[in-house]
Amino acid sequence: MDKWEQRKRPFRLERRFEFEDYESTRDFLDRLGELSERTKRFPDISFGRNYVNLTLRPLSEDDEALLEEGDFQFASQIDELV
Amino acid sequence: MDKWEQRKRPFRLERRFEFEDYESTRDFLDRLGELSERTKRFPDISFGRNYVNLTLRPLSEDDEALLEEGDFQFASQIDELV
């Protein structure tokens, strides 16, 4: 959890993951996809051959919405996928 | 090919794909992943539940590099995945 950066306007959590090769990147994305389907949470994801950038926003679509406990829990679940 | 936007600084091709649901988004990403492994080309990809944004850059890492025939061919190959 300490590697996630908390940002404002709108409130969000961001983290960059780096991988050795494309296969590892895809493995992580596959696990993340399964987690998304299970939790019904779909973060914004950017990736290339060796990296994945994630942005987690509060469930509420309101631009002023604050991060809640569930958002930090979801971040921790993602950390466990690595 | 006509749905790709050609941009400068650096030269690149960009296109947004939209999907009905997360399953369709993941299907497309899976096919794109296979294409990347086959062609050894790894575009920058951003996606969420219902969309995928792609950025194709010239193979050369030089910031001044121009788009070449192979880049447009790769874009067409991606269009065929939808």
Backbone of each chain as nested JSON, in Angstrom:
{
  "chains": [
    {"id": "A", "residues": [
      {"number": 1, "name": "MET", "atoms": {"N": [0.82, -1.215, 0.0], "CA": [0.0, 0.0, 0.0], "C": [0.858, 1.271, 0.0]}},
      {"number": 2, "name": "ASP", "atoms": {"N": [2.075, 1.215, 0.559], "CA": [2.884, 2.433, 0.679], "C": [3.435, 2.888, -0.671]}},
      {"number": 3, "name": "LYS", "atoms": {"N": [3.309, 2.056, -1.699], "CA": [3.817, 2.469, -3.001], "C": [2.758, 3.177, -3.843]}},
      {"number": 4, "name": "TRP", "atoms": {"N": [1.579, 3.277, -3.296], "CA": [0.513, 3.984, -4.015], "C": [0.605, 5.468, -3.691]}},
      {"number": 5, "name": "GLU", "atoms": {"N": [0.443, 6.284, -4.724], "CA": [0.472, 7.721, -4.51], "C": [-0.961, 8.237, -4.467]}},
      {"number": 6, "name": "GLN", "atoms": {"N": [-1.247, 9.01, -3.426], "CA": [-2.589, 9.542, -3.29], "C": [-2.624, 10.933, -3.927]}},
      {"number": 7, "name": "ARG", "atoms": {"N": [-3.559, 11.135, -4.845], "CA": [-3.615, 12.412, -5.551], "C": [-4.997, 13.05, -5.444]}},
      {"number": 8, "name": "LYS", "atoms": {"N": [-5.033, 14.339, -5.772], "CA": [-6.286, 15.09, -5.661], "C": [-6.753, 15.62, -7.01]}},
      {"number": 9, "name": "ARG", "atoms": {"N": [-7.997, 16.099, -7.024], "CA": [-8.601, 16.775, -8.196], "C": [-8.562, 15.91, -9.42]}},
      {"number": 10, "name": "PRO", "atoms": {"N": [-9.283, 14.822, -9.572], "CA": [-10.101, 14.248, -8.503], "C": [-9.254, 13.354, -7.588]}},
      {"number": 11, "name": "PHE", "atoms": {"N": [-9.785, 13.047, -6.407], "CA": [-9.093, 12.159, -5.477], "C": [-8.901, 10.796, -6.132]}},
      {"number": 12, "name": "ARG", "atoms": {"N": [-7.681, 10.267, -6.04], "CA": [-7.396, 8.98, -6.675], "C": [-6.108, 8.39, -6.133]}},
      {"number": 13, "name": "LEU", "atoms": {"N": [-5.938, 7.105, -6.357], "CA": [-4.702, 6.405, -6.012], "C": [-4.013, 5.991, -7.298]}},
      {"number": 14, "name": "GLU", "atoms": {"N": [-2.684, 6.153, -7.336], "CA": [-1.946, 5.766, -8.539], "C": [-0.724, 4.943, -8.167]}},
      {"number": 15, "name": "ARG", "atoms": {"N": [-0.442, 3.944, -8.968], "CA": [0.791, 3.195, -8.774], "C": [1.294, 2.662, -10.107]}},
      {"number": 16, "name": "ARG", "atoms": {"N": [2.62, 2.655, -10.25], "CA": [3.262, 2.081, -11.431], "C": [3.907, 0.755, -11.041]}},
      {"number": 17, "name": "PHE", "atoms": {"N": [3.652, -0.28, -11.813], "CA": [4.282, -1.586, -11.628], "C": [5.209, -1.829, -12.812]}},
      {"number": 18, "name": "GLU", "atoms": {"N": [6.427, -2.335, -12.532], "CA": [7.341, -2.638, -13.642], "C": [7.648, -4.13, -13.675]}},
      {"number": 19, "name": "PHE", "atoms": {"N": [7.811, -4.644, -14.866], "CA": [8.024, -6.085, -15.044], "C": [9.213, -6.346, -15.949]}},
      {"number": 20, "name": "GLU", "atoms": {"N": [9.738, -7.579, -15.83], "CA": [10.924, -7.911, -16.611], "C": [10.64, -8.091, -18.091]}},
      {"number": 21, "name": "ASP", "atoms": {"N": [9.482, -8.648, -18.381], "CA": [9.192, -8.914, -19.785], "C": [7.682, -8.863, -20.027]}},
      {"number": 22, "name": "TYR", "atoms": {"N": [7.329, -8.989, -21.278], "CA": [5.922, -8.851, -21.659], "C": [5.066, -9.962, -21.055]}},
      {"number": 23, "name": "GLU", "atoms": {"N": [5.641, -11.156, -20.942], "CA": [4.878, -12.27, -20.385], "C": [4.463, -11.969, -18.936]}},
      {"number": 24, "name": "SER", "atoms": {"N": [5.381, -11.449, -18.143], "CA": [5.064, -11.102, -16.753], "C": [4.01, -9.994, -16.699]}},
      {"number": 25, "name": "THR", "atoms": {"N": [4.125, -9.03, -17.615], "CA": [3.144, -7.944, -17.665], "C": [1.755, -8.517, -17.934]}},
      {"number": 26, "name": "ARG", "atoms": {"N": [1.673, -9.414, -18.908], "CA": [0.361, -9.985, -19.251], "C": [-0.18, -10.871, -18.132]}},
      {"number": 27, "name": "ASP", "atoms": {"N": [0.7, -11.607, -17.466], "CA": [0.252, -12.432, -16.334], "C": [-0.414, -11.547, -15.278]}},
      {"number": 28, "name": "PHE", "atoms": {"N": [0.252, -10.448, -14.963], "CA": [-0.302, -9.531, -13.968], "C": [-1.649, -8.976, -14.445]}},
      {"number": 29, "name": "LEU", "atoms": {"N": [-1.728, -8.582, -15.715], "CA": [-2.98, -8.029, -16.243], "C": [-4.101, -9.072, -16.226]}},
      {"number": 30, "name": "ASP", "atoms": {"N": [-3.745, -10.33, -16.482], "CA": [-4.769, -11.388, -16.428], "C": [-5.308, -11.538, -15.007]}},
      {"number": 31, "name": "ARG", "atoms": {"N": [-4.403, -11.548, -14.035], "CA": [-4.848, -11.671, -12.638], "C": [-5.681, -10.46, -12.229]}},
      {"number": 32, "name": "LEU", "atoms": {"N": [-5.247, -9.289, -12.689], "CA": [-5.993, -8.071, -12.387], "C": [-7.378, -8.11, -13.032]}},
      {"number": 33, "name": "GLY", "atoms": {"N": [-7.465, -8.665, -14.225], "CA": [-8.758, -8.789, -14.892], "C": [-9.704, -9.686, -14.118]}},
      {"number": 34, "name": "GLU", "atoms": {"N": [-9.148, -10.78, -13.595], "CA": [-9.993, -11.688, -12.797], "C": [-10.459, -10.995, -11.507]}},
      {"number": 35, "name": "LEU", "atoms": {"N": [-9.54, -10.262, -10.89], "CA": [-9.914, -9.526, -9.676], "C": [-11.01, -8.501, -9.989]}},
      {"number": 36, "name": "SER", "atoms": {"N": [-10.9, -7.818, -11.127], "CA": [-11.911, -6.83, -11.519], "C": [-13.274, -7.49, -11.681]}},
      {"number": 37, "name": "GLU", "atoms": {"N": [-13.293, -8.647, -12.31], "CA": [-14.585, -9.314, -12.52], "C": [-15.185, -9.755, -11.19]}},
      {"number": 38, "name": "ARG", "atoms": {"N": [-14.299, -10.196, -10.274], "CA": [-14.764, -10.677, -8.981], "C": [-15.31, -9.53, -8.129]}},
      {"number": 39, "name": "THR", "atoms": {"N": [-14.612, -8.407, -8.159], "CA": [-14.962, -7.289, -7.272], "C": [-15.844, -6.257, -7.963]}},
      {"number": 40, "name": "LYS", "atoms": {"N": [-16.026, -6.419, -9.297], "CA": [-16.798, -5.426, -10.079], "C": [-16.189, -4.036, -9.988]}},
      {"number": 41, "name": "ARG", "atoms": {"N": [-14.87, -4.003, -9.862], "CA": [-14.181, -2.704, -9.878], "C": [-13.234, -2.687, -11.066]}},
      {"number": 42, "name": "PHE", "atoms": {"N": [-13.298, -1.612, -11.84], "CA": [-12.547, -1.56, -13.085], "C": [-11.668, -0.32, -13.097]}},
      {"number": 43, "name": "PRO", "atoms": {"N": [-10.441, -0.452, -12.623], "CA": [-9.563, 0.729, -12.581], "C": [-9.146, 1.147, -13.989]}},
      {"number": 44, "name": "ASP", "atoms": {"N": [-8.648, 2.364, -14.13], "CA": [-8.04, 2.794, -15.392], "C": [-6.63, 2.23, -15.442]}},
      {"number": 45, "name": "ILE", "atoms": {"N": [-6.315, 1.597, -16.547], "CA": [-5.052, 0.876, -16.684], "C": [-4.328, 1.368, -17.93]}},
      {"number": 46, "name": "SER", "atoms": {"N": [-3.043, 1.71, -17.784], "CA": [-2.205, 1.988, -18.948], "C": [-1.046, 1.024, -18.904]}},
      {"number": 47, "name": "PHE", "atoms": {"N": [-0.715, 0.44, -20.024], "CA": [0.44, -0.456, -19.989], "C": [1.157, -0.498, -21.324]}},
      {"number": 48, "name": "GLY", "atoms": {"N": [2.407, -0.912, -21.235], "CA": [3.227, -1.157, -22.41], "C": [3.919, -2.483, -22.18]}},
      {"number": 49, "name": "ARG", "atoms": {"N": [5.002, -2.715, -22.88], "CA": [5.666, -4.018, -22.807], "C": [6.075, -4.395, -21.377]}},
      {"number": 50, "name": "ASN", "atoms": {"N": [6.589, -3.422, -20.63], "CA": [7.212, -3.714, -19.334], "C": [6.605, -2.991, -18.13]}},
      {"number": 51, "name": "TYR", "atoms": {"N": [5.47, -2.362, -18.316], "CA": [4.939, -1.598, -17.191], "C": [3.413, -1.579, -17.21]}},
      {"number": 52, "name": "VAL", "atoms": {"N": [2.861, -1.334, -16.036], "CA": [1.42, -1.131, -15.9], "C": [1.215, 0.056, -14.957]}},
      {"number": 53, "name": "ASN", "atoms": {"N": [0.469, 1.053, -15.378], "CA": [0.088, 2.168, -14.506], "C": [-1.386, 2.038, -14.153]}},
      {"number": 54, "name": "LEU", "atoms": {"N": [-1.677, 2.134, -12.866], "CA": [-3.06, 2.001, -12.418], "C": [-3.552, 3.279, -11.76]}},
      {"number": 55, "name": "THR", "atoms": {"N": [-4.799, 3.592, -12.017], "CA": [-5.465, 4.698, -11.326], "C": [-6.759, 4.18, -10.727]}},
      {"number": 56, "name": "LEU", "atoms": {"N": [-6.873, 4.28, -9.42], "CA": [-8.096, 3.878, -8.717], "C": [-8.85, 5.126, -8.287]}},
      {"number": 57, "name": "ARG", "atoms": {"N": [-10.109, 5.169, -8.629], "CA": [-10.954, 6.29, -8.22], "C": [-12.03, 5.783, -7.273]}},
      {"number": 58, "name": "PRO", "atoms": {"N": [-12.572, 6.687, -6.463], "CA": [-13.69, 6.286, -5.591], "C": [-14.834, 5.728, -6.428]}},
      {"number": 59, "name": "LEU", "atoms": {"N": [-15.598, 4.822, -5.853], "CA": [-16.707, 4.209, -6.596], "C": [-17.7, 5.254, -7.083]}},
      {"number": 60, "name": "SER", "atoms": {"N": [-17.969, 6.252, -6.25], "CA": [-18.875, 7.326, -6.651], "C": [-18.29, 8.076, -7.848]}},
      {"number": 61, "name": "GLU", "atoms": {"N": [-19.122, 8.401, -8.823], "CA": [-18.629, 9.084, -10.036], "C": [-18.464, 10.582, -9.804]}},
      {"number": 62, "name": "ASP", "atoms": {"N": [-18.913, 11.036, -8.658], "CA": [-18.786, 12.447, -8.297], "C": [-17.3, 12.85, -8.282]}},
      {"number": 63, "name": "ASP", "atoms": {"N": [-16.977, 13.945, -8.979], "CA": [-15.585, 14.392, -9.068], "C": [-15.002, 14.793, -7.716]}},
      {"number": 64, "name": "GLU", "atoms": {"N": [-15.887, 15.134, -6.772], "CA": [-15.431, 15.569, -5.448], "C": [-15.329, 14.398, -4.467]}},
      {"number": 65, "name": "ALA", "atoms": {"N": [-15.685, 13.193, -4.937], "CA": [-15.755, 12.049, -4.02], "C": [-14.397, 11.757, -3.387]}},
      {"number": 66, "name": "LEU", "atoms": {"N": [-14.424, 11.442, -2.108], "CA": [-13.204, 11.11, -1.373], "C": [-12.909, 9.625, -1.473]}},
      {"number": 67, "name": "LEU", "atoms": {"N": [-11.636, 9.283, -1.326], "CA": [-11.253, 7.872, -1.258], "C": [-11.778, 7.278, 0.036]}},
      {"number": 68, "name": "GLU", "atoms": {"N": [-12.208, 6.021, -0.034], "CA": [-12.744, 5.367, 1.151], "C": [-11.975, 4.089, 1.448]}},
      {"number": 69, "name": "GLU", "atoms": {"N": [-12.33, 3.483, 2.568], "CA": [-11.61, 2.283, 2.993], "C": [-11.572, 1.215, 1.887]}},
      {"number": 70, "name": "GLY", "atoms": {"N": [-12.702, 1.048, 1.198], "CA": [-12.785, 0.04, 0.135], "C": [-11.768, 0.272, -0.979]}},
      {"number": 71, "name": "ASP", "atoms": {"N": [-11.444, 1.543, -1.246], "CA": [-10.467, 1.855, -2.287], "C": [-9.071, 1.393, -1.874]}},
      {"number": 72, "name": "PHE", "atoms": {"N": [-8.744, 1.611, -0.603], "CA": [-7.432, 1.183, -0.107], "C": [-7.35, -0.341, -0.026]}},
      {"number": 73, "name": "GLN", "atoms": {"N": [-8.474, -0.972, 0.324], "CA": [-8.499, -2.439, 0.339], "C": [-8.277, -3.0, -1.062]}},
      {"number": 74, "name": "PHE", "atoms": {"N": [-8.917, -2.365, -2.038], "CA": [-8.759, -2.822, -3.416], "C": [-7.291, -2.679, -3.849]}},
      {"number": 75, "name": "ALA", "atoms": {"N": [-6.663, -1.565, -3.461], "CA": [-5.242, -1.354, -3.776], "C": [-4.397, -2.482, -3.16]}},
      {"number": 76, "name": "SER", "atoms": {"N": [-4.719, -2.851, -1.919], "CA": [-3.952, -3.923, -1.274], "C": [-4.164, -5.256, -1.983]}},
      {"number": 77, "name": "GLN", "atoms": {"N": [-5.396, -5.483, -2.429], "CA": [-5.652, -6.725, -3.175], "C": [-4.817, -6.764, -4.453]}},
      {"number": 78, "name": "ILE", "atoms": {"N": [-4.672, -5.618, -5.092], "CA": [-3.869, -5.566, -6.316], "C": [-2.404, -5.837, -6.001]}},
      {"number": 79, "name": "ASP", "atoms": {"N": [-1.915, -5.268, -4.899], "CA": [-0.523, -5.504, -4.505], "C": [-0.238, -7.002, -4.34]}},
      {"number": 80, "name": "GLU", "atoms": {"N": [-1.24, -7.712, -3.858], "CA": [-1.035, -9.153, -3.623], "C": [-0.931, -9.954, -4.917]}},
      {"number": 81, "name": "LEU", "atoms": {"N": [-1.315, -9.348, -6.023], "CA": [-1.276, -10.062, -7.323], "C": [0.127, -10.169, -7.878]}},
      {"number": 82, "name": "VAL", "atoms": {"N": [1.027, -9.317, -7.4], "CA": [2.381, -9.267, -7.979], "C": [3.203, -10.465, -7.524]}}
    ]},
    {"id": "B", "residues": [
      {"number": 1, "name": "MET", "atoms": {"N": [-8.488, 1.909, -41.018], "CA": [-7.329, 2.794, -40.938], "C": [-7.759, 4.25, -40.785]}},
      {"number": 2, "name": "ASP", "atoms": {"N": [-8.95, 4.596, -41.32], "CA": [-9.348, 6.004, -41.345], "C": [-9.774, 6.495, -39.963]}},
      {"number": 3, "name": "LYS", "atoms": {"N": [-9.908, 5.583, -39.014], "CA": [-10.296, 6.012, -37.672], "C": [-9.092, 6.317, -36.786]}},
      {"number": 4, "name": "TRP", "atoms": {"N": [-7.914, 6.122, -37.32], "CA": [-6.713, 6.432, -36.563], "C": [-6.372, 7.9, -36.774]}},
      {"number": 5, "name": "GLU", "atoms": {"N": [-5.961, 8.531, -35.694], "CA": [-5.566, 9.92, -35.786], "C": [-4.046, 9.984, -35.816]}},
      {"number": 6, "name": "GLN", "atoms": {"N": [-3.531, 10.725, -36.778], "CA": [-2.081, 10.853, -36.882], "C": [-1.649, 12.108, -36.131]}},
      {"number": 7, "name": "ARG", "atoms": {"N": [-0.714, 11.956, -35.219], "CA": [-0.296, 13.102, -34.413], "C": [1.216, 13.297, -34.485]}},
      {"number": 8, "name": "LYS", "atoms": {"N": [1.63, 14.512, -34.05], "CA": [3.054, 14.873, -34.116], "C": [3.637, 15.133, -32.737]}},
      {"number": 9, "name": "ARG", "atoms": {"N": [4.948, 15.226, -32.691], "CA": [5.706, 15.592, -31.472], "C": [5.386, 14.702, -30.3]}},
      {"number": 10, "name": "PRO", "atoms": {"N": [5.753, 13.423, -30.293], "CA": [6.402, 12.718, -31.41], "C": [5.353, 12.189, -32.376]}},
      {"number": 11, "name": "PHE", "atoms": {"N": [5.775, 11.837, -33.58], "CA": [4.862, 11.252, -34.56], "C": [4.274, 9.968, -34.01]}},
      {"number": 12, "name": "ARG", "atoms": {"N": [2.958, 9.84, -34.145], "CA": [2.298, 8.643, -33.616], "C": [0.892, 8.5, -34.184]}},
      {"number": 13, "name": "LEU", "atoms": {"N": [0.351, 7.306, -34.052], "CA": [-1.035, 7.035, -34.444], "C": [-1.831, 6.73, -33.19]}},
      {"number": 14, "name": "GLU", "atoms": {"N": [-3.045, 7.287, -33.109], "CA": [-3.878, 7.035, -31.935], "C": [-5.284, 6.642, -32.355]}},
      {"number": 15, "name": "ARG", "atoms": {"N": [-5.863, 5.704, -31.643], "CA": [-7.266, 5.36, -31.882], "C": [-7.918, 4.888, -30.578]}},
      {"number": 16, "name": "ARG", "atoms": {"N": [-9.178, 5.27, -30.425], "CA": [-9.974, 4.815, -29.29], "C": [-10.976, 3.773, -29.777]}},
      {"number": 17, "name": "PHE", "atoms": {"N": [-11.048, 2.654, -29.095], "CA": [-12.026, 1.609, -29.378], "C": [-12.991, 1.559, -28.2]}},
      {"number": 18, "name": "GLU", "atoms": {"N": [-14.286, 1.455, -28.494], "CA": [-15.262, 1.341, -27.409], "C": [-16.004, 0.012, -27.502]}},
      {"number": 19, "name": "PHE", "atoms": {"N": [-16.339, -0.529, -26.345], "CA": [-16.958, -1.852, -26.289], "C": [-18.193, -1.83, -25.4]}},
      {"number": 20, "name": "GLU", "atoms": {"N": [-19.03, -2.818, -25.605], "CA": [-20.29, -2.875, -24.851], "C": [-20.095, -3.251, -23.398]}},
      {"number": 21, "name": "ASP", "atoms": {"N": [-19.138, -4.138, -23.16], "CA": [-18.944, -4.597, -21.789], "C": [-17.497, -5.001, -21.559]}},
      {"number": 22, "name": "TYR", "atoms": {"N": [-17.206, -5.329, -20.307], "CA": [-15.833, -5.641, -19.937], "C": [-15.338, -6.901, -20.637]}},
      {"number": 23, "name": "GLU", "atoms": {"N": [-16.231, -7.861, -20.849], "CA": [-15.824, -9.106, -21.504], "C": [-15.323, -8.822, -22.93]}},
      {"number": 24, "name": "SER", "atoms": {"N": [-16.046, -7.986, -23.66], "CA": [-15.624, -7.645, -25.027], "C": [-14.295, -6.886, -25.005]}},
      {"number": 25, "name": "THR", "atoms": {"N": [-14.14, -6.007, -24.015], "CA": [-12.879, -5.274, -23.883], "C": [-11.724, -6.249, -23.675]}},
      {"number": 26, "name": "ARG", "atoms": {"N": [-11.923, -7.203, -22.777], "CA": [-10.839, -8.167, -22.505], "C": [-10.571, -9.083, -23.7]}},
      {"number": 27, "name": "ASP", "atoms": {"N": [-11.623, -9.471, -24.407], "CA": [-11.41, -10.297, -25.606], "C": [-10.508, -9.564, -26.598]}},
      {"number": 28, "name": "PHE", "atoms": {"N": [-10.813, -8.29, -26.808], "CA": [-10.008, -7.504, -27.731], "C": [-8.558, -7.402, -27.24]}},
      {"number": 29, "name": "LEU", "atoms": {"N": [-8.385, -7.166, -25.941], "CA": [-7.039, -7.034, -25.384], "C": [-6.266, -8.35, -25.503]}},
      {"number": 30, "name": "ASP", "atoms": {"N": [-6.971, -9.46, -25.351], "CA": [-6.305, -10.758, -25.507], "C": [-5.807, -10.955, -26.936]}},
      {"number": 31, "name": "ARG", "atoms": {"N": [-6.677, -10.607, -27.899], "CA": [-6.263, -10.761, -29.299], "C": [-5.108, -9.814, -29.621]}},
      {"number": 32, "name": "LEU", "atoms": {"N": [-5.185, -8.614, -29.061], "CA": [-4.116, -7.64, -29.275], "C": [-2.805, -8.148, -28.659]}},
      {"number": 33, "name": "GLY", "atoms": {"N": [-2.903, -8.788, -27.508], "CA": [-1.707, -9.34, -26.865], "C": [-1.062, -10.418, -27.723]}},
      {"number": 34, "name": "GLU", "atoms": {"N": [-1.901, -11.256, -28.333], "CA": [-1.352, -12.298, -29.207], "C": [-0.682, -11.681, -30.439]}},
      {"number": 35, "name": "LEU", "atoms": {"N": [-1.346, -10.659, -30.978], "CA": [-0.761, -9.961, -32.136], "C": [0.583, -9.333, -31.765]}},
      {"number": 36, "name": "SER", "atoms": {"N": [0.662, -8.75, -30.565], "CA": [1.917, -8.128, -30.11], "C": [3.024, -9.17, -30.018]}},
      {"number": 37, "name": "GLU", "atoms": {"N": [2.692, -10.346, -29.484], "CA": [3.724, -11.369, -29.357], "C": [4.182, -11.856, -30.725]}},
      {"number": 38, "name": "ARG", "atoms": {"N": [3.224, -11.94, -31.658], "CA": [3.552, -12.44, -32.995], "C": [4.404, -11.421, -33.746]}},
      {"number": 39, "name": "THR", "atoms": {"N": [4.076, -10.154, -33.605], "CA": [4.742, -9.122, -34.404], "C": [5.887, -8.456, -33.645]}},
      {"number": 40, "name": "LYS", "atoms": {"N": [5.998, -8.763, -32.353], "CA": [7.006, -8.108, -31.499], "C": [6.824, -6.594, -31.465]}},
      {"number": 41, "name": "ARG", "atoms": {"N": [5.589, -6.156, -31.566], "CA": [5.304, -4.726, -31.446], "C": [4.396, -4.524, -30.247]}},
      {"number": 42, "name": "PHE", "atoms": {"N": [4.753, -3.594, -29.404], "CA": [4.049, -3.411, -28.143], "C": [3.565, -1.969, -28.02]}},
      {"number": 43, "name": "PRO", "atoms": {"N": [2.36, -1.699, -28.488], "CA": [1.85, -0.317, -28.414], "C": [1.574, 0.093, -26.973]}},
      {"number": 44, "name": "ASP", "atoms": {"N": [1.456, 1.384, -26.748], "CA": [0.981, 1.873, -25.447], "C": [-0.535, 1.739, -25.414]}},
      {"number": 45, "name": "ILE", "atoms": {"N": [-1.024, 1.134, -24.357], "CA": [-2.44, 0.805, -24.25], "C": [-3.002, 1.388, -22.963]}},
      {"number": 46, "name": "SER", "atoms": {"N": [-4.112, 2.087, -23.067], "CA": [-4.863, 2.511, -21.871], "C": [-6.25, 1.939, -21.984]}},
      {"number": 47, "name": "PHE", "atoms": {"N": [-6.759, 1.389, -20.894], "CA": [-8.122, 0.884, -20.994], "C": [-8.838, 0.93, -19.667]}},
      {"number": 48, "name": "GLY", "atoms": {"N": [-10.148, 0.917, -19.773], "CA": [-11.014, 0.821, -18.61], "C": [-12.064, -0.226, -18.936]}},
      {"number": 49, "name": "ARG", "atoms": {"N": [-13.176, -0.176, -18.24], "CA": [-14.187, -1.211, -18.414], "C": [-14.683, -1.334, -19.865]}},
      {"number": 50, "name": "ASN", "atoms": {"N": [-14.889, -0.204, -20.524], "CA": [-15.558, -0.191, -21.836], "C": [-14.753, 0.423, -22.972]}},
      {"number": 51, "name": "TYR", "atoms": {"N": [-13.479, 0.679, -22.756], "CA": [-12.729, 1.337, -23.83], "C": [-11.268, 0.905, -23.823]}},
      {"number": 52, "name": "VAL", "atoms": {"N": [-10.646, 1.075, -24.981], "CA": [-9.202, 0.862, -25.118], "C": [-8.657, 1.996, -25.973]}},
      {"number": 53, "name": "ASN", "atoms": {"N": [-7.652, 2.701, -25.476], "CA": [-6.957, 3.717, -26.264], "C": [-5.585, 3.184, -26.648]}},
      {"number": 54, "name": "LEU", "atoms": {"N": [-5.262, 3.288, -27.924], "CA": [-3.968, 2.788, -28.392], "C": [-3.123, 3.912, -28.96]}},
      {"number": 55, "name": "THR", "atoms": {"N": [-1.836, 3.835, -28.677], "CA": [-0.864, 4.745, -29.288], "C": [0.225, 3.918, -29.953]}},
      {"number": 56, "name": "LEU", "atoms": {"N": [0.367, 4.093, -31.258], "CA": [1.434, 3.407, -32.0], "C": [2.523, 4.407, -32.346]}},
      {"number": 57, "name": "ARG", "atoms": {"N": [3.737, 4.047, -31.995], "CA": [4.866, 4.911, -32.332], "C": [5.765, 4.192, -33.347]}},
      {"number": 58, "name": "PRO", "atoms": {"N": [6.57, 4.955, -34.08], "CA": [7.527, 4.314, -34.991], "C": [8.448, 3.378, -34.204]}},
      {"number": 59, "name": "LEU", "atoms": {"N": [8.934, 2.337, -34.861], "CA": [9.795, 1.372, -34.169], "C": [11.042, 2.039, -33.604]}},
      {"number": 60, "name": "SER", "atoms": {"N": [11.594, 2.988, -34.353], "CA": [12.77, 3.707, -33.875], "C": [12.423, 4.506, -32.624]}},
      {"number": 61, "name": "GLU", "atoms": {"N": [13.303, 4.49, -31.632], "CA": [13.032, 5.188, -30.366], "C": [13.314, 6.695, -30.476]}},
      {"number": 62, "name": "ASP", "atoms": {"N": [13.891, 7.067, -31.601], "CA": [14.195, 8.472, -31.85], "C": [12.906, 9.302, -31.825]}},
      {"number": 63, "name": "ASP", "atoms": {"N": [12.908, 10.399, -31.039], "CA": [11.708, 11.229, -30.902], "C": [11.292, 11.895, -32.206]}},
      {"number": 64, "name": "GLU", "atoms": {"N": [12.234, 12.008, -33.131], "CA": [11.949, 12.66, -34.415], "C": [11.527, 11.661, -35.485]}},
      {"number": 65, "name": "ALA", "atoms": {"N": [11.494, 10.373, -35.106], "CA": [11.23, 9.333, -36.109], "C": [9.859, 9.507, -36.746]}},
      {"number": 66, "name": "LEU", "atoms": {"N": [9.797, 9.294, -38.049], "CA": [8.538, 9.395, -38.792], "C": [7.821, 8.057, -38.798]}},
      {"number": 67, "name": "LEU", "atoms": {"N": [6.505, 8.112, -38.95], "CA": [5.72, 6.887, -39.131], "C": [6.077, 6.269, -40.482]}},
      {"number": 68, "name": "GLU", "atoms": {"N": [6.122, 4.948, -40.517], "CA": [6.459, 4.263, -41.768], "C": [5.354, 3.291, -42.158]}},
      {"number": 69, "name": "GLU", "atoms": {"N": [5.532, 2.7, -43.315], "CA": [4.511, 1.8, -43.852], "C": [4.139, 0.714, -42.832]}},
      {"number": 70, "name": "GLY", "atoms": {"N": [5.149, 0.168, -42.167], "CA": [4.9, -0.897, -41.195], "C": [3.986, -0.472, -40.053]}},
      {"number": 71, "name": "ASP", "atoms": {"N": [4.042, 0.814, -39.687], "CA": [3.189, 1.307, -38.601], "C": [1.721, 1.307, -39.037]}},
      {"number": 72, "name": "PHE", "atoms": {"N": [1.483, 1.719, -40.278], "CA": [0.108, 1.741, -40.789], "C": [-0.412, 0.317, -40.987]}},
      {"number": 73, "name": "GLN", "atoms": {"N": [0.493, -0.574, -41.411], "CA": [0.098, -1.981, -41.55], "C": [-0.289, -2.559, -40.193]}},
      {"number": 74, "name": "PHE", "atoms": {"N": [0.49, -2.227, -39.168], "CA": [0.184, -2.724, -37.827], "C": [-1.174, -2.193, -37.369]}},
      {"number": 75, "name": "ALA", "atoms": {"N": [-1.451, -0.92, -37.661], "CA": [-2.753, -0.337, -37.305], "C": [-3.882, -1.104, -38.0]}},
      {"number": 76, "name": "SER", "atoms": {"N": [-3.692, -1.437, -39.27], "CA": [-4.722, -2.188, -39.999], "C": [-4.913, -3.576, -39.396]}},
      {"number": 77, "name": "GLN", "atoms": {"N": [-3.808, -4.196, -38.984], "CA": [-3.918, -5.516, -38.347], "C": [-4.747, -5.421, -37.066]}},
      {"number": 78, "name": "ILE", "atoms": {"N": [-4.558, -4.326, -36.334], "CA": [-5.33, -4.132, -35.096], "C": [-6.815, -3.943, -35.43]}},
      {"number": 79, "name": "ASP", "atoms": {"N": [-7.099, -3.166, -36.478], "CA": [-8.503, -2.951, -36.87], "C": [-9.201, -4.275, -37.149]}},
      {"number": 80, "name": "GLU", "atoms": {"N": [-8.44, -5.214, -37.702], "CA": [-9.047, -6.51, -38.05], "C": [-9.398, -7.345, -36.817]}},
      {"number": 81, "name": "LEU", "atoms": {"N": [-8.874, -6.971, -35.657], "CA": [-9.142, -7.746, -34.438], "C": [-10.539, -7.472, -33.882]}},
      {"number": 82, "name": "VAL", "atoms": {"N": [-11.114, -6.333, -34.276], "CA": [-12.414, -5.944, -33.69], "C": [-13.548, -6.825, -34.224]}}
    ]}
  ]
}
